[in-house]
Amino acid sequence: MGQTTLSVRMDEEVKRLFDAYCAQMGLNASAAVNIFAKAVIRERRIPFEITVDPIEAALDEADREAAADPRRLTHEEVFSKARARIRGI
């Protein structure tokens, strides 16, 4: 089977830490990404749970509501809505 190149952009610190972890496992980043890709194909899913930070989600939802409100909410009102959502989680 032929080889191809995958180019991925990521934060320098994330790459440094990823490379260091892979080295501890006796792998390089390319081998680790290949293992990940094969697991996705084999399992037909991302092989770990991807979640949203509930605080960020609440703030985003409050921002969307504020943008849709014709009277334009103050920052304090937006944060108050976000805090209420977070408490309800």
Protein Blocks (a to p, Z undefined) as FASTA:
>chain_A
ZZddddddddfklmmmmmmmmmmnopafklmmmmmmmmmmmnopafbdcdddfklmmmmm
mmmmmmmpmnopafklmmmmmmmmmmmZZ
